[in-house]
Amino acid sequence: MRIRRTLAGLAVVAAATVGAGALATAPAHAAGPSKVSVVHGIPGQPVDVYVNGAKTLNNFQPSTVAGPLDLPAGKYDIVIVKPGDPVSSPIIKVDQAAVPADANITLVAHLTADGKPTLTPFVNDVSKVAAGKARLVVRHTAAAPAVDVRAGGQPVFKNLTNPNEAKADIAAGTVSADVVLAGTTTVAIPAASLTLAEGTSTIVYAVGSAEGKTLGVVAQKIEGLHSTPGGVPSGTGGLLEQRTPWGWYALATAALIAAVGAGVVLRRRVRA
């Protein structure tokens, strides 16, 4: 229910922004909205989130994901406070954050490498993945030094620092992954089992604080990234049964033309 209220609040803000002329500077072509999600990665601190002066997230809990919501391109003032605090006492304040058109974006409230609250936007890769593949994205958004990410005990992403990401398209399935301090075998975040479904992007955020012993992960999943099949198998494969009526009309017309042509030739031969 809280997420529904959240999305409704963001929708009100989006409508107000449009009314205020956020689209006045939009290009002449019809640009689409962006899909925007929010990840809360600040340990132990619920927050209220204000966008353009309106409260859009109430008592937003750590290690959770809200959205996505369609937001029009424009500039947004974002203020994050402790629950019930006024916007004049922010934990994080961002003025005129630009949301582009036709993008998929995640805003992450997290700690910098030295432990200060901040807000970082990431543009999500929603390009298609090959058949049988899934996309794995790891984002370092924790107050911790550089890390290596291991899968099955072997480093797959090395020397990842805050606030950067690494990604790869790999075989769909289940993998066991953990996080160690870069260049060592010292475990920073214990192994977790990740199910990577075909045609999806699984985004894993390292959050929390190494000094505060609150390191952990938050996962976000984007679906619908299946590729169009690249080959046509032999045989009908049911395709004839699924052919559109226009396809049948074209075949019938071609057959009719061929038949008429054959008749004309036959009559000419008979006359001769």
C-alpha positions as CSV (number, residue, x, y, z in Angstrom):
1,M,0.0,0.0,0.0
2,R,2.9,2.4,0.8
3,I,4.4,1.9,-2.7
4,R,1.0,2.7,-4.3
5,R,0.8,5.9,-2.3
6,T,4.4,6.7,-3.3
7,L,3.6,6.2,-7.0
8,A,0.5,8.3,-6.7
9,G,2.5,11.1,-5.0
10,L,5.1,11.0,-7.7
11,A,2.4,11.1,-10.4
12,V,1.0,14.3,-8.8
13,V,4.4,15.9,-8.9
14,A,4.9,14.8,-12.5
15,A,1.6,16.4,-13.5
16,A,2.4,19.6,-11.6
17,T,5.7,19.8,-13.3
18,V,4.1,19.5,-16.7
19,G,1.6,22.2,-15.8
20,A,4.5,24.4,-14.7
21,G,5.9,24.3,-18.2
22,A,8.6,21.6,-17.8
23,L,7.8,20.5,-21.3
24,A,8.0,24.0,-22.8
25,T,11.6,23.4,-23.7
26,A,11.0,19.9,-25.0
27,P,12.0,19.2,-28.6
28,A,9.4,19.3,-31.3
29,H,9.2,15.5,-31.7
30,A,7.1,13.6,-29.1
31,A,9.7,12.5,-26.6
32,G,8.6,9.8,-24.2
33,P,8.8,9.8,-20.4
34,S,11.6,8.1,-18.5
35,K,11.1,5.2,-16.1
36,V,12.5,6.2,-12.7
37,S,13.2,4.0,-9.7
38,V,14.5,4.9,-6.2
39,V,16.8,2.7,-4.1
40,H,17.3,3.4,-0.4
41,G,20.9,2.4,0.6
42,I,21.5,4.5,3.7
43,P,21.7,2.0,6.6
44,G,19.4,2.4,9.6
45,Q,17.7,5.6,8.5
46,P,14.1,5.8,7.2
47,V,13.5,8.9,5.2
48,D,10.8,11.1,3.7
49,V,11.5,12.2,0.1
50,Y,10.2,15.5,-1.4
51,V,10.2,16.2,-5.1
52,N,9.5,19.8,-6.2
53,G,8.2,20.5,-2.7
54,A,5.7,17.6,-2.5
55,K,6.3,14.6,-0.3
56,T,6.5,11.6,-2.6
57,L,8.0,8.9,-0.3
58,N,6.8,8.7,3.3
59,N,8.9,6.8,5.9
60,F,10.9,5.1,3.1
61,Q,12.8,2.2,4.6
62,P,16.4,1.3,4.0
63,S,17.3,-1.5,1.6
64,T,14.1,-1.2,-0.4
65,V,13.3,-0.2,-4.0
66,A,10.4,2.1,-5.1
67,G,9.0,2.4,-8.7
68,P,9.5,2.5,-11.5
69,L,7.3,5.4,-12.4
70,D,7.0,7.2,-15.7
71,L,8.2,10.8,-15.3
72,P,8.4,13.4,-18.1
73,A,11.7,15.0,-19.0
74,G,12.4,18.1,-16.9
75,K,14.2,19.4,-13.8
76,Y,13.4,18.2,-10.3
77,D,14.4,19.5,-6.9
78,I,14.9,16.6,-4.5
79,V,15.1,16.8,-0.8
80,I,15.5,13.8,1.6
81,V,14.9,14.3,5.3
82,K,14.4,12.2,8.4
83,P,10.7,11.3,8.8
84,G,8.7,14.3,10.0
85,D,11.6,16.8,9.6
86,P,11.1,20.0,7.6
87,V,12.7,20.3,4.2
88,S,14.9,23.0,5.7
89,S,16.8,20.2,7.6
90,P,17.8,17.9,4.7
91,I,20.0,14.8,4.9
92,I,20.4,15.1,1.1
93,K,19.4,18.0,-1.2
94,V,19.7,18.1,-5.0
95,D,18.6,21.2,-6.9
96,Q,17.5,20.9,-10.6
97,A,18.2,17.3,-11.1
98,A,17.7,16.7,-14.8
99,V,15.5,13.8,-16.0
100,P,16.1,13.1,-19.7
101,A,13.5,11.7,-22.1
102,D,13.2,8.0,-23.0
103,A,15.6,6.7,-20.4
104,N,15.5,4.1,-17.6
105,I,17.0,5.6,-14.4
106,T,17.6,4.6,-10.9
107,L,18.3,7.2,-8.2
108,V,20.2,5.7,-5.3
109,A,20.3,7.4,-1.8
110,H,23.5,6.0,-0.3
111,L,26.8,6.7,1.5
112,T,29.9,8.0,-0.3
113,A,33.2,6.1,0.2
114,D,33.9,8.3,3.3
115,G,30.4,7.8,4.8
116,K,28.5,11.0,3.7
117,P,24.9,10.7,2.5
118,T,24.5,11.4,-1.2
119,L,22.2,10.8,-4.2
120,T,23.6,9.1,-7.3
121,P,21.7,8.6,-10.6
122,F,22.4,5.6,-12.7
123,V,21.2,5.1,-16.3
124,N,20.1,1.4,-16.6
125,D,21.1,-0.6,-19.7
126,V,17.9,-1.9,-21.1
127,S,19.3,-3.1,-24.4
128,K,18.3,-6.6,-25.5
129,V,20.2,-9.7,-24.3
130,A,20.9,-12.7,-26.4
131,A,18.8,-15.9,-26.1
132,G,19.8,-17.9,-23.0
133,K,21.5,-14.9,-21.5
134,A,20.9,-12.5,-18.5
135,R,22.5,-9.3,-17.6
136,L,24.3,-8.9,-14.2
137,V,25.1,-5.4,-13.0
138,V,26.9,-4.6,-9.8
139,R,27.0,-1.1,-8.3
140,H,29.3,0.0,-5.5
141,T,27.3,2.4,-3.4
142,A,28.7,1.6,0.0
143,A,31.0,3.4,2.4
144,A,33.8,0.9,1.7
145,P,37.1,0.7,-0.2
146,A,37.5,-0.8,-3.6
147,V,36.2,-4.4,-3.9
148,D,36.3,-7.4,-6.2
149,V,33.0,-9.3,-7.0
150,R,33.4,-13.0,-7.2
151,A,31.2,-15.6,-8.7
152,G,31.8,-19.2,-7.8
153,G,34.9,-18.1,-6.0
154,Q,36.5,-16.4,-9.0
155,P,36.8,-12.6,-9.5
156,V,34.5,-11.4,-12.3
157,F,34.5,-7.7,-11.6
158,K,37.8,-6.2,-10.2
159,N,38.7,-3.1,-8.3
160,L,35.2,-1.6,-8.3
161,T,34.9,1.7,-6.4
162,N,32.1,3.9,-5.1
163,P,30.0,5.1,-7.0
164,N,30.8,3.0,-10.1
165,E,29.3,-0.1,-11.7
166,A,30.4,-3.1,-13.7
167,K,28.2,-5.3,-15.8
168,A,28.2,-8.4,-18.1
169,D,25.8,-10.6,-20.0
170,I,26.2,-14.1,-18.8
171,A,24.4,-17.5,-19.1
172,A,21.0,-17.4,-17.3
173,G,20.8,-19.5,-14.2
174,T,21.7,-19.4,-10.5
175,V,25.1,-18.1,-9.4
176,S,26.7,-17.7,-6.0
177,A,28.4,-14.3,-5.6
178,D,30.3,-12.6,-2.8
179,V,32.3,-9.4,-2.4
180,V,35.9,-9.2,-1.2
181,L,38.3,-6.3,-0.6
182,A,40.1,-5.6,-3.9
183,G,43.1,-7.9,-4.5
184,T,42.4,-10.0,-1.3
185,T,40.3,-12.9,-0.2
186,T,38.9,-10.9,2.8
187,V,35.1,-11.1,2.5
188,A,33.3,-7.8,2.8
189,I,29.8,-9.1,1.9
190,P,29.1,-12.9,2.3
191,A,28.1,-15.0,-0.6
192,A,24.5,-14.8,-1.8
193,S,22.6,-16.9,-4.3
194,L,21.4,-14.9,-7.3
195,T,18.8,-16.2,-9.8
196,L,19.4,-14.6,-13.2
197,A,16.4,-15.2,-15.3
198,E,16.7,-15.2,-19.1
199,G,16.0,-11.8,-20.7
200,T,16.3,-9.9,-17.4
201,S,18.8,-7.5,-15.9
202,T,19.6,-8.1,-12.2
203,I,21.2,-5.0,-10.6
204,V,22.9,-5.6,-7.2
205,Y,23.8,-2.6,-5.0
206,A,26.5,-2.9,-2.3
207,V,25.2,-0.6,0.4
208,G,25.9,0.3,4.0
209,S,29.1,1.0,5.8
210,A,32.2,-1.1,6.3
211,E,33.2,0.9,9.5
212,G,29.7,0.6,10.8
213,K,29.5,-3.1,10.0
214,T,26.3,-2.6,8.1
215,L,27.4,-3.7,4.6
216,G,24.7,-5.5,2.6
217,V,23.1,-5.7,-0.8
218,V,19.9,-4.5,-2.4
219,A,18.7,-6.1,-5.7
220,Q,16.6,-4.5,-8.5
221,K,15.3,-6.5,-11.5
222,I,14.4,-5.2,-15.0
223,E,12.4,-7.6,-17.2
224,G,11.5,-7.8,-20.8
225,L,15.0,-7.7,-22.4
226,H,14.5,-10.9,-24.5
227,S,16.1,-10.7,-28.0
228,T,14.1,-11.4,-31.2
229,P,15.0,-14.9,-32.5
230,G,17.7,-14.5,-35.1
231,G,17.1,-17.6,-37.2
232,V,14.2,-19.2,-39.1
233,P,14.0,-23.0,-38.4
234,S,13.3,-25.5,-41.2
235,G,9.8,-26.7,-41.7
236,T,6.6,-24.7,-41.0
237,G,7.0,-24.7,-37.2
238,G,3.3,-23.6,-37.1
239,L,4.1,-20.4,-39.1
240,L,1.7,-21.3,-41.9
241,E,-1.1,-21.6,-39.4
242,Q,-0.2,-18.2,-38.0
243,R,0.2,-16.3,-41.2
244,T,-1.8,-13.1,-41.3
245,P,-4.8,-12.7,-43.8
246,W,-2.7,-10.2,-45.8
247,G,-0.1,-12.9,-46.3
248,W,-2.7,-15.3,-47.6
249,Y,-4.1,-12.6,-50.0
250,A,-0.6,-12.0,-51.4
251,L,-0.1,-15.8,-52.0
252,A,-3.6,-16.1,-53.6
253,T,-3.0,-13.1,-55.8
254,A,0.4,-14.5,-57.0
255,A,-1.2,-17.9,-57.7
256,L,-4.0,-16.3,-59.6
257,I,-1.6,-14.2,-61.8
258,A,0.4,-17.4,-62.5
259,A,-2.7,-19.3,-63.4
260,V,-4.0,-16.5,-65.8
261,G,-0.6,-16.3,-67.4
262,A,-0.5,-20.0,-67.9
263,G,-4.0,-19.9,-69.5
264,V,-2.9,-17.2,-72.0
265,V,0.1,-19.1,-73.1
266,L,-2.0,-22.3,-73.5
267,R,-4.6,-20.5,-75.7
268,R,-1.9,-19.0,-77.9
269,R,-0.4,-22.5,-78.4
270,V,-3.7,-24.0,-79.3
271,R,-4.5,-21.2,-81.8
272,A,-1.0,-21.7,-83.3
